[in-house]
Amino acid sequence: MTNNPAGLTGPGRLAAPAPHLHNTPPGPAPASRTFGMCFTSTPRGARLARHLAAVRLDAWGIPYGTHDHDAIVLIVAELAANAVLHGHVPGRDFHFRLTLLPTGPRSTTVRIEVTDTRGERVPPRPGDARPQEDPSVTETGRGLLLVTALATRWDWRPRPHGPGKTVWSEYEIAAGRVAL
């Protein structure tokens, strides 16, 4: 492996498109599709998770610029940002998973999961009463309100194999709006 980013293909270009990001296998659509990756628990890691989610959604038939695509990417951005801001443990990454689940002839569900390793800081459960704060004076705290408004459902659970938690969200897309 070389450290020269220009390599043999010119300045900063890949020799061929990254097939694991853009191509789907030929033939009938699989029952479900999943993309998962670990990211550094930094703002850059959160941006990369959001960007790769946008690329993956487009490859799965949820095109850029549609309401569904934009809503799902916003949910990803909020959950990844929360993992960085509230779930950061020095030296530990967060894990992101995006799953497309055909849920029948009428809809498709996109499930977003973000897992961090900080178990003592958990979000309130959906519907829990929150202390009243003046939104004009707080700089944070509105991300889960956006997730609540956009997602069909969301919640969190303890991480099964170690410390931490997984915050998940599901977004339903009506039939005919996903090119499976």
C-alpha distance (Angstrom), angle and dihedral (degrees) to the residues before:
residue distance angle dihedral
M1 . . .
T2 3.77 . .
N3 3.77 131.9 .
N4 3.79 91.8 -146.4
P5 3.83 105.9 107.1
A6 3.79 91.0 -163.9
G7 3.81 92.3 56.1
L8 3.78 117.5 156.2
T9 3.80 96.0 -43.0
G10 3.79 99.5 63.5
P11 3.76 133.4 -99.3
G12 3.79 111.7 -16.6
R13 3.82 97.9 -29.7
L14 3.76 128.9 129.8
A15 3.80 117.1 -128.2
A16 3.82 90.2 -126.2
P17 3.80 135.3 1.4
A18 3.78 112.8 -79.1
P19 3.82 100.4 -100.2
H20 3.79 94.9 -158.0
L21 3.82 89.6 61.0
H22 3.80 102.9 42.9
N23 3.77 114.5 18.7
T24 3.77 126.9 75.2
P25 3.78 120.2 -159.9
P26 3.82 116.2 -95.7
G27 3.75 119.8 -107.6
P28 3.80 132.4 44.6
A29 3.79 118.2 -8.6
P30 3.77 114.2 -95.4
A31 3.79 120.2 -113.1
S32 3.79 89.6 -107.5
R33 3.78 138.2 -2.4
T34 3.79 126.0 -143.8
F35 3.78 135.1 -170.1
G36 3.79 120.0 -176.1
M37 3.77 135.6 167.3
C38 3.80 142.5 157.2
F39 3.80 118.2 -116.5
T40 3.77 133.5 -170.0
S41 3.77 111.5 -96.5
T42 3.81 91.9 -114.0
P43 3.80 135.2 103.4
R44 3.80 87.4 -100.8
G45 3.82 90.5 55.6
A46 3.81 90.4 50.7
R47 3.83 91.2 50.0
L48 3.80 91.0 49.2
A49 3.82 91.6 50.0
R50 3.81 89.7 51.5
H51 3.82 92.4 47.0
L52 3.82 94.7 48.2
A53 3.81 90.7 46.5
A54 3.82 89.0 54.7
V55 3.81 91.3 50.0
R56 3.80 92.3 46.8
L57 3.83 93.9 48.2
D58 3.80 90.5 51.8
A59 3.82 90.5 49.6
W60 3.81 89.4 50.5
G61 3.81 93.0 55.1
I62 3.81 101.1 -92.9
P63 3.81 97.6 115.6
Y64 3.78 129.0 -147.4
G65 3.79 114.9 -93.8
T66 3.79 97.0 29.5
H67 3.80 121.7 120.4
D68 3.81 92.0 -117.4
H69 3.81 93.5 50.7
D70 3.80 93.5 47.0
A71 3.82 93.5 46.5
I72 3.81 93.5 49.7
V73 3.81 92.5 46.7
L74 3.82 89.8 50.4
I75 3.82 90.2 51.8
V76 3.81 89.9 49.8
A77 3.81 90.3 49.0
E78 3.81 92.7 51.6
L79 3.81 95.9 46.1
A80 3.80 92.9 45.5
A81 3.81 91.6 47.2
N82 3.81 89.8 50.3
A83 3.80 90.6 51.1
V84 3.80 89.2 53.6
L85 3.80 96.2 42.1
H86 3.81 102.0 37.9
G87 3.81 104.6 16.6
H88 3.80 101.0 44.5
V89 3.79 116.3 132.4
P90 3.83 113.6 177.8
G91 3.79 110.7 -103.7
R92 3.82 94.2 13.1
D93 3.79 127.7 108.0
F94 3.78 129.1 -147.9
H95 3.79 122.2 -123.6
F96 3.79 122.1 -134.1
R97 3.79 126.0 -164.7
L98 3.80 128.7 -178.3
T99 3.80 119.1 -170.9
L100 3.81 129.8 -175.5
L101 3.80 110.1 -154.5
P102 3.80 121.5 -176.0
T103 3.82 100.5 -142.0
G104 3.77 98.5 -172.7
P105 3.77 140.4 -60.0
R106 3.80 92.7 -52.0
S107 3.78 104.7 49.0
T108 3.77 151.7 7.7
T109 3.79 123.7 -141.4
V110 3.79 124.9 -145.8
R111 3.80 111.6 -157.4
I112 3.79 120.2 -160.3
E113 3.82 120.5 -165.9
V114 3.79 126.6 -178.0
T115 3.81 117.7 -176.1
D116 3.79 124.7 -168.5
T117 3.81 131.5 174.4
R118 3.79 99.6 -122.4
G119 3.79 107.7 99.6
E120 3.79 101.0 169.5
R121 3.83 94.3 65.7
V122 3.78 108.7 63.6
P123 3.80 129.9 166.1
P124 3.78 120.7 -116.0
R125 3.78 114.4 -92.7
P126 3.81 115.1 -101.1
G127 3.79 108.3 -83.4
D128 3.82 95.4 18.5
A129 3.76 113.6 138.4
R130 3.80 112.4 -104.7
P131 3.77 124.9 -157.1
Q132 3.78 111.1 -95.1
E133 3.78 110.7 -106.8
D134 3.75 130.0 174.1
P135 3.83 102.6 -106.9
S136 3.79 90.8 -152.1
V137 3.82 91.9 66.0
T138 3.80 100.9 41.0
E139 3.78 120.1 82.9
T140 3.80 96.8 -165.8
G141 3.78 138.3 27.6
R142 3.77 102.5 78.3
G143 3.81 99.0 92.9
L144 3.79 96.2 88.4
L145 3.81 89.3 46.6
L146 3.81 87.1 60.4
V147 3.80 91.2 46.8
T148 3.82 89.7 49.9
A149 3.81 91.2 50.1
L150 3.82 95.3 47.2
A151 3.80 105.6 33.1
T152 3.77 126.4 76.7
R153 3.81 88.1 -137.3
W154 3.79 139.2 -17.6
D155 3.79 139.1 179.3
W156 3.79 141.1 145.8
R157 3.79 136.3 -116.2
P158 3.81 134.5 -170.3
R159 3.79 114.9 -90.1
P160 3.83 105.7 -98.0
H161 3.81 99.6 -141.9
G162 3.76 107.8 37.1
P163 3.76 141.0 -16.3
G164 3.76 120.2 -34.1
K165 3.76 141.0 50.9
T166 3.79 142.4 -96.7
V167 3.79 118.8 -134.1
W168 3.78 110.4 -160.6
S169 3.77 135.6 -174.6
E170 3.78 134.2 -174.1
Y171 3.78 126.3 -152.6
E172 3.80 120.8 -169.5
I173 3.77 121.8 -146.3
A174 3.80 119.4 -162.0
A175 3.80 119.0 -118.8
G176 3.77 116.2 -83.3
R177 3.82 95.5 29.3
V178 3.81 94.8 89.2
A179 3.79 120.5 65.3
L180 3.80 97.5 -142.8
